[in-house]
Amino acid sequence: MGKATATFGATIAASGPADRTPERRCIATGEVTPTNALLRFVVGPEGNLVADLGRELPGRGIWVGGRRTLLERAMRKRLFTRAAKTAVSVAEDLPDRIEAAMRRRCLGLLGLARRAGQLTLGYEKVRAALDADRTAIVITAHDGSLKGRKKVLSGTAVGNGDDAASGRLVVDLFTIDELSLALGRENVVHAALRAGGLAERFVCECHRLADFRG
């Protein structure tokens, strides 16, 4: 699958004030970094490495910068074993598993938003939602046409073909098939997400996924 990007033209805070964010050392770089930019791992009972994306599993955490390249470096140099001070079994496809889990977390939040009535689908309805709400987030499939994306944004208060400059937040990390499966609809190309708590969580998870993909 091709690597898409996320155009975060407007910022939704993903964490509290910087001075309240815990910091940990990345085993791949040695740098001390806020935990919201790191991936947490723990060693399971059988000595296998387990990703803790929700940061809720018991045990001593092992932290790696939230990019695929840093995870691959830690695996290649066997840094997990060094950090744990014991033999650790690491799945060869761990980076792919983590990316898939991140994608599921993002799409799961979109599903929740739809059930909560905070997500608008359908070309005309999406355009109307964007016309009415400058803060609504645009979700657009990265394998959809650029022409279609411009048409959705054209005529809105900020739709001028330059999403970042306009301040409109656009997320294009997912394919048509991924959006359609997650939302239980055929051929989902565009959606509008109302700002709020679910939107903040969604954007936070999208930041993590985009950072991981690099």
Backbone torsions as a table, in degrees:
resi	resn	phi	psi	omega
1	MET	NA	136.7	178.1
2	GLY	-67.1	154.1	-179.3
3	LYS	-88.5	120.4	178.7
4	ALA	-93.8	173.9	177.5
5	THR	-121.7	168.9	172.4
6	ALA	-121.8	123.0	179.5
7	THR	-93.2	98.8	-178.0
8	PHE	-92.3	81.3	-176.9
9	GLY	-72.9	-21.7	175.7
10	ALA	-132.0	146.1	-173.6
11	THR	-100.4	129.1	169.6
12	ILE	-111.1	126.2	-175.0
13	ALA	-59.6	131.4	179.7
14	ALA	-99.9	-5.6	-178.9
15	SER	-156.0	178.1	177.6
16	GLY	-79.1	-168.5	178.4
17	PRO	-55.2	146.8	-174.0
18	ALA	-57.7	-35.9	-175.8
19	ASP	-73.2	-7.9	177.5
20	ARG	-101.4	-4.7	-177.2
21	THR	-84.7	121.5	178.5
22	PRO	-60.5	154.8	178.3
23	GLU	-123.2	147.4	176.4
24	ARG	-139.8	163.0	-179.3
25	ARG	-91.5	128.8	175.9
26	CYS	-76.0	127.1	-177.7
27	ILE	-72.3	-17.8	-178.3
28	ALA	-85.8	-31.8	-177.0
29	THR	-113.5	-20.5	-175.4
30	GLY	79.7	1.5	-177.6
31	GLU	-86.3	143.7	174.6
32	VAL	-86.9	123.7	-169.6
33	THR	-137.5	146.4	173.6
34	PRO	-55.3	141.4	-174.7
35	THR	-64.2	-22.5	179.9
36	ASN	-71.6	-5.4	175.4
37	ALA	-109.8	11.5	-176.5
38	LEU	-121.6	159.8	170.6
39	LEU	-103.4	136.7	179.8
40	ARG	-104.4	138.0	176.1
41	PHE	-129.6	152.8	171.2
42	VAL	-132.0	161.0	176.3
43	VAL	-95.4	124.4	-178.6
44	GLY	-73.8	172.7	-177.6
45	PRO	-58.9	-27.5	-178.4
46	GLU	-97.8	13.0	177.2
47	GLY	84.5	10.1	179.4
48	ASN	-92.6	147.7	179.7
49	LEU	-81.3	131.0	-177.1
50	VAL	-122.7	127.5	175.6
51	ALA	-76.7	137.0	-179.0
52	ASP	-119.4	74.6	-176.6
53	LEU	-64.8	-30.6	178.9
54	GLY	-84.7	-5.2	179.0
55	ARG	53.2	50.4	-176.5
56	GLU	-135.2	-3.8	-178.6
57	LEU	-76.9	145.3	178.5
58	PRO	-72.1	161.1	177.3
59	GLY	111.1	166.4	180.0
60	ARG	-71.5	127.3	-178.5
61	GLY	-80.8	143.1	170.9
62	ILE	-116.1	128.4	-168.5
63	TRP	-115.3	137.8	178.6
64	VAL	-134.9	140.2	176.0
65	GLY	-51.9	143.8	-169.2
66	GLY	-78.7	41.4	175.6
67	ARG	-124.8	144.8	-179.2
68	ARG	-55.4	-42.2	-176.8
69	THR	-61.6	-36.0	179.1
70	LEU	-72.5	-37.6	176.2
71	LEU	-63.7	-43.8	179.1
72	GLU	-63.6	-36.1	176.7
73	ARG	-64.1	-44.5	179.6
74	ALA	-62.1	-38.0	178.1
75	MET	-68.8	-44.5	-176.2
76	ARG	-63.5	-37.9	-177.6
77	LYS	-93.4	7.0	179.0
78	ARG	55.2	42.1	-177.1
79	LEU	-76.6	-20.7	178.1
80	PHE	-67.6	-41.1	177.5
81	THR	-64.0	-41.1	179.4
82	ARG	-64.6	-42.8	-178.1
83	ALA	-68.4	-37.8	-178.3
84	ALA	-80.9	-16.7	-177.8
85	LYS	59.5	32.9	175.6
86	THR	-161.7	163.2	-179.9
87	ALA	-64.4	133.0	-179.7
88	VAL	-127.5	131.2	177.0
89	SER	-91.1	121.2	-177.3
90	VAL	-118.6	122.8	179.6
91	ALA	-64.4	137.5	-178.7
92	GLU	-62.8	-31.7	-178.0
93	ASP	-96.1	23.6	-177.5
94	LEU	-55.6	-44.1	179.0
95	PRO	-59.0	-40.5	178.8
96	ASP	-66.4	-39.5	179.0
97	ARG	-63.3	-41.4	-179.0
98	ILE	-67.3	-43.5	178.2
99	GLU	-60.9	-42.3	178.8
100	ALA	-63.3	-39.1	179.5
101	ALA	-67.7	-39.3	177.2
102	MET	-62.9	-42.2	179.7
103	ARG	-62.6	-41.4	178.7
104	ARG	-63.6	-38.8	179.1
105	ARG	-62.5	-43.5	178.8
106	CYS	-62.8	-50.5	-176.2
107	LEU	-68.7	-31.3	176.0
108	GLY	-63.4	-37.6	177.1
109	LEU	-67.5	-35.0	175.4
110	LEU	-64.4	-39.5	176.7
111	GLY	-61.8	-42.4	176.2
112	LEU	-61.3	-41.6	-179.4
113	ALA	-63.8	-37.4	178.6
114	ARG	-66.2	-44.1	-179.1
115	ARG	-66.5	-26.3	178.9
116	ALA	-86.4	1.0	179.6
117	GLY	76.0	20.5	-177.4
118	GLN	-104.1	1.2	-178.2
119	LEU	-120.4	131.2	-180.0
120	THR	-108.5	132.8	179.0
121	LEU	-122.4	160.7	179.5
122	GLY	97.6	131.2	-171.5
123	TYR	-51.8	-55.7	-175.8
124	GLU	-67.1	-39.2	-179.7
125	LYS	-67.0	-37.0	178.2
126	VAL	-65.2	-45.0	178.6
127	ARG	-60.8	-41.0	179.1
128	ALA	-65.2	-39.6	179.6
129	ALA	-64.4	-39.1	179.1
130	LEU	-70.7	-34.7	175.8
131	ASP	-61.6	-38.8	-173.0
132	ALA	-85.6	-19.2	-170.9
133	ASP	-138.2	107.1	-180.0
134	ARG	-69.2	-20.3	-176.5
135	THR	-92.6	-6.7	-178.4
136	ALA	-63.4	141.4	179.2
137	ILE	-90.8	136.8	177.2
138	VAL	-94.3	128.0	170.0
139	ILE	-110.2	123.3	-178.2
140	THR	-134.9	136.1	-178.0
141	ALA	-66.7	133.2	-176.2
142	HIS	-74.1	-13.2	174.3
143	ASP	-100.2	9.4	171.4
144	GLY	-80.0	168.7	-176.5
145	SER	-76.8	143.7	176.4
146	LEU	-64.3	-35.0	178.5
147	LYS	-61.5	-42.9	178.8
148	GLY	-64.1	-39.1	178.4
149	ARG	-63.5	-43.3	179.8
150	LYS	-65.1	-36.4	179.4
151	LYS	-66.5	-37.6	178.4
152	VAL	-63.4	-40.5	-177.0
153	LEU	-83.1	-22.0	-178.0
154	SER	-68.7	140.4	179.4
155	GLY	88.3	-10.0	175.2
156	THR	-81.2	169.9	-177.5
157	ALA	-60.2	-28.4	-177.7
158	VAL	-122.3	5.6	-174.7
159	GLY	-80.1	100.8	-179.8
160	ASN	-133.5	15.4	-179.4
161	GLY	85.0	-4.4	179.3
162	ASP	-124.4	84.0	-170.1
163	ASP	-61.2	-45.3	-176.0
164	ALA	-66.3	-42.7	-179.0
165	ALA	-66.4	-32.1	-177.1
166	SER	-76.3	-20.0	-176.5
167	GLY	91.9	-2.1	177.7
168	ARG	-76.9	126.1	179.3
169	LEU	-83.9	123.9	-178.3
170	VAL	-124.3	128.6	177.5
171	VAL	-113.6	121.8	179.4
172	ASP	-130.3	51.3	-176.8
173	LEU	-90.8	-8.2	-168.5
174	PHE	-125.4	156.1	179.0
175	THR	-87.0	168.2	175.8
176	ILE	-58.6	-44.6	-178.4
177	ASP	-63.8	-41.1	-179.9
178	GLU	-64.6	-44.6	178.9
179	LEU	-65.2	-42.2	-177.9
180	SER	-63.5	-44.1	-179.7
181	LEU	-65.8	-43.0	-177.7
182	ALA	-66.5	-31.7	-173.7
183	LEU	-104.5	0.1	175.6
184	GLY	66.6	31.1	178.8
185	ARG	-133.4	153.3	176.7
186	GLU	-84.9	142.7	170.6
187	ASN	54.8	51.6	175.4
188	VAL	-81.3	115.8	-179.5
189	VAL	-111.0	-37.6	-177.5
190	HIS	-133.1	150.6	173.7
191	ALA	-152.0	158.8	175.9
192	ALA	-123.5	127.1	-177.1
193	LEU	-110.5	122.8	-179.8
194	ARG	-69.2	138.4	179.0
195	ALA	-62.9	146.1	-179.3
196	GLY	158.5	-167.8	-176.4
197	GLY	-60.8	-45.5	178.7
198	LEU	-63.8	-39.0	178.9
199	ALA	-62.9	-40.7	179.0
200	GLU	-62.7	-44.2	178.0
201	ARG	-63.6	-41.3	179.2
202	PHE	-61.8	-46.6	-179.2
203	VAL	-64.4	-39.2	177.0
204	CYS	-58.9	-48.1	179.9
205	GLU	-66.0	-35.4	178.2
206	CYS	-66.7	-38.5	174.7
207	HIS	-57.9	-44.9	-178.7
208	ARG	-62.9	-43.2	180.0
209	LEU	-65.7	-44.9	179.8
210	ALA	-63.3	-41.2	178.1
211	ASP	-63.7	-41.4	-179.0
212	PHE	-63.3	-41.1	179.7
213	ARG	-70.6	-20.8	179.3
214	GLY	78.7	NA	NA
